[in-house]
Amino acid sequence: MKYTWSEETLNSYKELIVKINIEEMLKEVNFFVTNHCNLEDGDTSEMLVADLLNQIYNGKIDEDYVEFTFNDSVITNPHYDESGRFDVNPIEYYGEAYLNALK
C-alpha cells in the first residue's frame, strides 16, 4: 500500500540519506512513525515505516541485489518469499534482515 507523505517529511529524510546509514535511517523513521503518525484500521507501524523508507529512497531500496539468511533460508531475490512463489515487499516481509543486508 502506498501512503501519502508531506513533501516536507520526504525532503527532510532525503536530505539525511548522505548523512546517515540505513540502520540510522530506520531508527529515525521508526521514531517518526511511532510518535507522529496515527494508524488507521488495518495499518501497522511496519507498513508505514516500509512505505516511507521506499518513498525516501525513491523505490531504489528494493532494487539492490542482496543475499542474506532469513528463517534458515538463503534469500537471493528479496522480492519473493522463501519458497520463491509469492511476491513480497522486502522491507515489510523480511524487515531488519533485509535492511541489514543492504549495509
Biotite code that builds the C-alpha atoms (Angstrom):
import biotite.structure as struc

atoms = struc.array([
    struc.Atom([0.000, 0.000, 0.000], chain_id="A", res_id=1, res_name="MET", atom_name="CA", element="C"),
    struc.Atom([1.273, 3.469, -0.795], chain_id="A", res_id=2, res_name="LYS", atom_name="CA", element="C"),
    struc.Atom([0.686, 6.246, 1.702], chain_id="A", res_id=3, res_name="TYR", atom_name="CA", element="C"),
    struc.Atom([0.820, 9.976, 1.120], chain_id="A", res_id=4, res_name="THR", atom_name="CA", element="C"),
    struc.Atom([3.584, 11.786, 2.959], chain_id="A", res_id=5, res_name="TRP", atom_name="CA", element="C"),
    struc.Atom([4.114, 15.537, 3.004], chain_id="A", res_id=6, res_name="SER", atom_name="CA", element="C"),
    struc.Atom([6.837, 16.915, 0.763], chain_id="A", res_id=7, res_name="GLU", atom_name="CA", element="C"),
    struc.Atom([8.430, 18.415, 3.877], chain_id="A", res_id=8, res_name="GLU", atom_name="CA", element="C"),
    struc.Atom([8.663, 14.984, 5.527], chain_id="A", res_id=9, res_name="THR", atom_name="CA", element="C"),
    struc.Atom([10.058, 13.291, 2.425], chain_id="A", res_id=10, res_name="LEU", atom_name="CA", element="C"),
    struc.Atom([12.548, 16.057, 1.697], chain_id="A", res_id=11, res_name="ASN", atom_name="CA", element="C"),
    struc.Atom([13.828, 16.217, 5.269], chain_id="A", res_id=12, res_name="SER", atom_name="CA", element="C"),
    struc.Atom([14.557, 12.476, 5.224], chain_id="A", res_id=13, res_name="TYR", atom_name="CA", element="C"),
    struc.Atom([16.007, 12.573, 1.716], chain_id="A", res_id=14, res_name="LYS", atom_name="CA", element="C"),
    struc.Atom([18.494, 15.162, 2.936], chain_id="A", res_id=15, res_name="GLU", atom_name="CA", element="C"),
    struc.Atom([19.620, 12.665, 5.588], chain_id="A", res_id=16, res_name="LEU", atom_name="CA", element="C"),
    struc.Atom([20.494, 9.958, 3.034], chain_id="A", res_id=17, res_name="ILE", atom_name="CA", element="C"),
    struc.Atom([24.036, 11.279, 2.597], chain_id="A", res_id=18, res_name="VAL", atom_name="CA", element="C"),
    struc.Atom([24.481, 11.934, 6.318], chain_id="A", res_id=19, res_name="LYS", atom_name="CA", element="C"),
    struc.Atom([23.366, 8.670, 7.968], chain_id="A", res_id=20, res_name="ILE", atom_name="CA", element="C"),
    struc.Atom([23.413, 4.955, 7.140], chain_id="A", res_id=21, res_name="ASN", atom_name="CA", element="C"),
    struc.Atom([20.359, 2.759, 6.518], chain_id="A", res_id=22, res_name="ILE", atom_name="CA", element="C"),
    struc.Atom([20.288, 1.500, 10.108], chain_id="A", res_id=23, res_name="GLU", atom_name="CA", element="C"),
    struc.Atom([20.166, 5.040, 11.476], chain_id="A", res_id=24, res_name="GLU", atom_name="CA", element="C"),
    struc.Atom([17.522, 5.970, 8.875], chain_id="A", res_id=25, res_name="MET", atom_name="CA", element="C"),
    struc.Atom([15.403, 3.025, 10.003], chain_id="A", res_id=26, res_name="LEU", atom_name="CA", element="C"),
    struc.Atom([15.631, 4.255, 13.603], chain_id="A", res_id=27, res_name="LYS", atom_name="CA", element="C"),
    struc.Atom([14.703, 7.807, 12.583], chain_id="A", res_id=28, res_name="GLU", atom_name="CA", element="C"),
    struc.Atom([11.730, 6.654, 10.506], chain_id="A", res_id=29, res_name="VAL", atom_name="CA", element="C"),
    struc.Atom([10.561, 4.248, 13.240], chain_id="A", res_id=30, res_name="ASN", atom_name="CA", element="C"),
    struc.Atom([10.669, 7.096, 15.764], chain_id="A", res_id=31, res_name="PHE", atom_name="CA", element="C"),
    struc.Atom([8.727, 9.389, 13.426], chain_id="A", res_id=32, res_name="PHE", atom_name="CA", element="C"),
    struc.Atom([6.020, 6.825, 12.676], chain_id="A", res_id=33, res_name="VAL", atom_name="CA", element="C"),
    struc.Atom([5.675, 5.801, 16.328], chain_id="A", res_id=34, res_name="THR", atom_name="CA", element="C"),
    struc.Atom([5.465, 9.347, 17.653], chain_id="A", res_id=35, res_name="ASN", atom_name="CA", element="C"),
    struc.Atom([3.861, 11.374, 14.859], chain_id="A", res_id=36, res_name="HIS", atom_name="CA", element="C"),
    struc.Atom([1.572, 9.105, 12.833], chain_id="A", res_id=37, res_name="CYS", atom_name="CA", element="C"),
    struc.Atom([-1.915, 7.856, 13.576], chain_id="A", res_id=38, res_name="ASN", atom_name="CA", element="C"),
    struc.Atom([-2.647, 4.324, 12.409], chain_id="A", res_id=39, res_name="LEU", atom_name="CA", element="C"),
    struc.Atom([-5.903, 3.657, 10.633], chain_id="A", res_id=40, res_name="GLU", atom_name="CA", element="C"),
    struc.Atom([-7.831, 0.390, 10.542], chain_id="A", res_id=41, res_name="ASP", atom_name="CA", element="C"),
    struc.Atom([-5.679, -2.392, 9.140], chain_id="A", res_id=42, res_name="GLY", atom_name="CA", element="C"),
    struc.Atom([-2.472, -0.366, 9.158], chain_id="A", res_id=43, res_name="ASP", atom_name="CA", element="C"),
    struc.Atom([0.584, -1.290, 11.184], chain_id="A", res_id=44, res_name="THR", atom_name="CA", element="C"),
    struc.Atom([3.612, 0.779, 12.099], chain_id="A", res_id=45, res_name="SER", atom_name="CA", element="C"),
    struc.Atom([5.711, -1.609, 10.000], chain_id="A", res_id=46, res_name="GLU", atom_name="CA", element="C"),
    struc.Atom([3.586, -0.873, 6.934], chain_id="A", res_id=47, res_name="MET", atom_name="CA", element="C"),
    struc.Atom([4.076, 2.864, 7.346], chain_id="A", res_id=48, res_name="LEU", atom_name="CA", element="C"),
    struc.Atom([7.811, 2.503, 8.008], chain_id="A", res_id=49, res_name="VAL", atom_name="CA", element="C"),
    struc.Atom([8.264, 0.321, 4.922], chain_id="A", res_id=50, res_name="ALA", atom_name="CA", element="C"),
    struc.Atom([6.329, 2.707, 2.727], chain_id="A", res_id=51, res_name="ASP", atom_name="CA", element="C"),
    struc.Atom([8.112, 5.806, 3.998], chain_id="A", res_id=52, res_name="LEU", atom_name="CA", element="C"),
    struc.Atom([11.525, 4.165, 3.506], chain_id="A", res_id=53, res_name="LEU", atom_name="CA", element="C"),
    struc.Atom([10.603, 3.192, -0.038], chain_id="A", res_id=54, res_name="ASN", atom_name="CA", element="C"),
    struc.Atom([9.485, 6.728, -0.817], chain_id="A", res_id=55, res_name="GLN", atom_name="CA", element="C"),
    struc.Atom([12.565, 8.270, 0.803], chain_id="A", res_id=56, res_name="ILE", atom_name="CA", element="C"),
    struc.Atom([14.804, 6.104, -1.369], chain_id="A", res_id=57, res_name="TYR", atom_name="CA", element="C"),
    struc.Atom([12.524, 6.517, -4.427], chain_id="A", res_id=58, res_name="ASN", atom_name="CA", element="C"),
    struc.Atom([11.993, 2.756, -4.564], chain_id="A", res_id=59, res_name="GLY", atom_name="CA", element="C"),
    struc.Atom([15.737, 2.158, -5.043], chain_id="A", res_id=60, res_name="LYS", atom_name="CA", element="C"),
    struc.Atom([15.969, 0.340, -1.752], chain_id="A", res_id=61, res_name="ILE", atom_name="CA", element="C"),
    struc.Atom([14.085, -2.530, -3.398], chain_id="A", res_id=62, res_name="ASP", atom_name="CA", element="C"),
    struc.Atom([16.300, -2.663, -6.493], chain_id="A", res_id=63, res_name="GLU", atom_name="CA", element="C"),
    struc.Atom([19.521, -3.660, -4.801], chain_id="A", res_id=64, res_name="ASP", atom_name="CA", element="C"),
    struc.Atom([20.714, -7.237, -5.170], chain_id="A", res_id=65, res_name="TYR", atom_name="CA", element="C"),
    struc.Atom([21.331, -8.752, -1.783], chain_id="A", res_id=66, res_name="VAL", atom_name="CA", element="C"),
    struc.Atom([21.869, -12.193, -0.337], chain_id="A", res_id=67, res_name="GLU", atom_name="CA", element="C"),
    struc.Atom([21.009, -12.946, 3.268], chain_id="A", res_id=68, res_name="PHE", atom_name="CA", element="C"),
    struc.Atom([19.632, -15.625, 5.572], chain_id="A", res_id=69, res_name="THR", atom_name="CA", element="C"),
    struc.Atom([16.051, -15.491, 6.828], chain_id="A", res_id=70, res_name="PHE", atom_name="CA", element="C"),
    struc.Atom([14.427, -18.281, 8.860], chain_id="A", res_id=71, res_name="ASN", atom_name="CA", element="C"),
    struc.Atom([17.222, -20.691, 7.879], chain_id="A", res_id=72, res_name="ASP", atom_name="CA", element="C"),
    struc.Atom([16.736, -19.958, 4.154], chain_id="A", res_id=73, res_name="SER", atom_name="CA", element="C"),
    struc.Atom([19.231, -18.163, 1.928], chain_id="A", res_id=74, res_name="VAL", atom_name="CA", element="C"),
    struc.Atom([17.400, -15.369, 0.148], chain_id="A", res_id=75, res_name="ILE", atom_name="CA", element="C"),
    struc.Atom([18.851, -14.297, -3.191], chain_id="A", res_id=76, res_name="THR", atom_name="CA", element="C"),
    struc.Atom([15.802, -12.468, -4.568], chain_id="A", res_id=77, res_name="ASN", atom_name="CA", element="C"),
    struc.Atom([14.158, -10.441, -1.806], chain_id="A", res_id=78, res_name="PRO", atom_name="CA", element="C"),
    struc.Atom([11.106, -9.754, -3.963], chain_id="A", res_id=79, res_name="HIS", atom_name="CA", element="C"),
    struc.Atom([9.861, -13.292, -3.275], chain_id="A", res_id=80, res_name="TYR", atom_name="CA", element="C"),
    struc.Atom([9.215, -15.264, -0.085], chain_id="A", res_id=81, res_name="ASP", atom_name="CA", element="C"),
    struc.Atom([11.456, -18.161, 0.963], chain_id="A", res_id=82, res_name="GLU", atom_name="CA", element="C"),
    struc.Atom([9.611, -20.553, -1.344], chain_id="A", res_id=83, res_name="SER", atom_name="CA", element="C"),
    struc.Atom([10.139, -18.270, -4.336], chain_id="A", res_id=84, res_name="GLY", atom_name="CA", element="C"),
    struc.Atom([6.446, -18.466, -5.177], chain_id="A", res_id=85, res_name="ARG", atom_name="CA", element="C"),
    struc.Atom([4.932, -15.334, -3.670], chain_id="A", res_id=86, res_name="PHE", atom_name="CA", element="C"),
    struc.Atom([5.741, -11.686, -4.351], chain_id="A", res_id=87, res_name="ASP", atom_name="CA", element="C"),
    struc.Atom([6.637, -9.748, -1.210], chain_id="A", res_id=88, res_name="VAL", atom_name="CA", element="C"),
    struc.Atom([7.755, -6.260, -0.279], chain_id="A", res_id=89, res_name="ASN", atom_name="CA", element="C"),
    struc.Atom([11.266, -6.968, 1.068], chain_id="A", res_id=90, res_name="PRO", atom_name="CA", element="C"),
    struc.Atom([11.084, -4.331, 3.788], chain_id="A", res_id=91, res_name="ILE", atom_name="CA", element="C"),
    struc.Atom([7.684, -5.438, 5.052], chain_id="A", res_id=92, res_name="GLU", atom_name="CA", element="C"),
    struc.Atom([8.321, -9.165, 4.783], chain_id="A", res_id=93, res_name="TYR", atom_name="CA", element="C"),
    struc.Atom([11.986, -9.569, 5.765], chain_id="A", res_id=94, res_name="TYR", atom_name="CA", element="C"),
    struc.Atom([12.319, -6.407, 7.870], chain_id="A", res_id=95, res_name="GLY", atom_name="CA", element="C"),
    struc.Atom([15.664, -5.875, 9.558], chain_id="A", res_id=96, res_name="GLU", atom_name="CA", element="C"),
    struc.Atom([17.218, -8.963, 7.948], chain_id="A", res_id=97, res_name="ALA", atom_name="CA", element="C"),
    struc.Atom([16.793, -7.298, 4.556], chain_id="A", res_id=98, res_name="TYR", atom_name="CA", element="C"),
    struc.Atom([17.809, -3.830, 5.747], chain_id="A", res_id=99, res_name="LEU", atom_name="CA", element="C"),
    struc.Atom([20.932, -5.209, 7.406], chain_id="A", res_id=100, res_name="ASN", atom_name="CA", element="C"),
    struc.Atom([21.877, -6.954, 4.165], chain_id="A", res_id=101, res_name="ALA", atom_name="CA", element="C"),
    struc.Atom([21.834, -3.589, 2.361], chain_id="A", res_id=102, res_name="LEU", atom_name="CA", element="C"),
    struc.Atom([24.657, -2.198, 4.512], chain_id="A", res_id=103, res_name="LYS", atom_name="CA", element="C"),
])
